[in-house]
Amino acid sequence: MCLFQYADDPEPEEQGPAGLLYVPVRPGTVGVVLRMFRTPLGERTAVGFTEPELLGTTLGADQRWIRLSAPALRTMAEALGVGRLTIDPTFSAPAVTPVPALPAEVQVRAAQGGMLP
């Protein structure tokens, strides 16, 4: 799918209606909430998958999901300020893992301009 349209490009930027989608969610305070993602260029996007296997392959087998139509997903995402909808993305980066903190002794030496081990 091309992210940009050109004057001579008759095809729309996004795919047509996909029927009900498998939409990734995460636990919220009152139920579940939509998971939002970012495109490679940093734009926020809602994501939907046409098959649960595609969702599991991309986000992991334990990823929770709900079924929504593309128009319903788009409406919910727009209410959150997200204007892009991505169907069946094939790549996702692993979750960011926190870097372990340096020992206090090293932090003090680094703050004083000392050499790190």
Summary of the structure (lengths in Angstrom):
residues: 117
radius of gyration: 20.0
end to end distance: 47.9
largest distance: 62.8
contacts: 241
relative contact order: 0.18
helix: 22%
strand: 25%
